[in-house]
Amino acid sequence: MSEKPTRCIVGECGREIYARGICRSCYESARRQIAAGRRSWDGLVEIGMALPARQLIRNPLTLALQKLDRAN
């Protein structure tokens, strides 16, 4: 999948994306399934019902300050 979707990737949902390529309603439903132990994020990604979590992009200033803290 080269382009980022702009609408929920779950079936015919089509709502605005909240996270992982799905809308808030589908996300909360998935979260409940995961909390109950019936699914996992990796499993949902595998079957195309969610996108992988995106890597957090850290603020360059925060990274520089952390390096300074470690050096002291």
C-alpha positions as CSV (number, residue, x, y, z in Angstrom):
1,M,0.0,0.0,0.0
2,S,1.9,3.0,-1.2
3,E,-0.6,5.8,-0.6
4,K,-2.0,6.5,2.8
5,P,-5.7,6.0,2.9
6,T,-7.9,8.9,3.9
7,R,-11.0,6.9,4.8
8,C,-11.4,3.8,7.1
9,I,-10.0,0.7,5.4
10,V,-12.6,-1.6,7.1
11,G,-15.1,-2.9,4.6
12,E,-17.7,-0.3,3.6
13,C,-17.1,1.9,6.6
14,G,-15.6,4.9,4.9
15,R,-15.4,7.2,7.9
16,E,-12.5,9.6,8.5
17,I,-9.3,7.9,9.8
18,Y,-8.5,8.0,13.5
19,A,-5.5,5.7,13.7
20,R,-3.9,2.7,11.9
21,G,-6.0,3.4,8.8
22,I,-9.3,2.9,10.6
23,C,-11.9,5.2,12.0
24,R,-12.5,5.8,15.8
25,S,-15.4,3.4,15.9
26,C,-13.6,0.6,14.2
27,Y,-10.4,1.3,16.3
28,E,-12.4,1.1,19.5
29,S,-14.0,-2.2,18.4
30,A,-10.6,-3.6,17.5
31,R,-9.2,-2.4,20.8
32,R,-12.0,-4.2,22.7
33,Q,-11.3,-7.4,20.7
34,I,-7.6,-7.1,21.6
35,A,-8.3,-6.4,25.3
36,A,-10.5,-9.5,25.4
37,G,-7.7,-11.6,23.9
38,R,-9.6,-12.5,20.8
39,R,-7.4,-10.6,18.3
40,S,-4.0,-8.9,18.2
41,W,-2.9,-5.8,16.2
42,D,-0.5,-8.0,14.3
43,G,-3.3,-10.3,13.4
44,L,-5.5,-7.4,12.2
45,V,-2.7,-6.0,10.1
46,E,-2.1,-9.5,8.6
47,I,-5.7,-9.7,7.4
48,G,-5.8,-6.1,6.2
49,M,-8.2,-4.8,8.8
50,A,-5.6,-2.3,10.2
51,L,-2.4,-0.7,9.2
52,P,0.9,-1.2,11.2
53,A,1.5,1.3,13.9
54,R,3.6,4.1,12.6
55,Q,7.0,4.8,14.1
56,L,7.0,7.7,16.5
57,I,8.9,10.6,15.2
58,R,10.7,12.3,18.0
59,N,11.2,16.0,18.1
60,P,14.9,16.9,17.2
61,L,15.1,19.3,20.2
62,T,14.0,16.6,22.6
63,L,16.6,14.2,21.1
64,A,19.4,16.8,21.5
65,L,18.4,17.6,25.1
66,Q,18.4,13.9,25.9
67,K,21.9,13.5,24.5
68,L,23.0,16.5,26.7
69,D,21.5,14.9,29.8
70,R,23.3,11.6,29.1
71,A,26.6,13.4,28.6
72,N,26.3,15.1,32.0
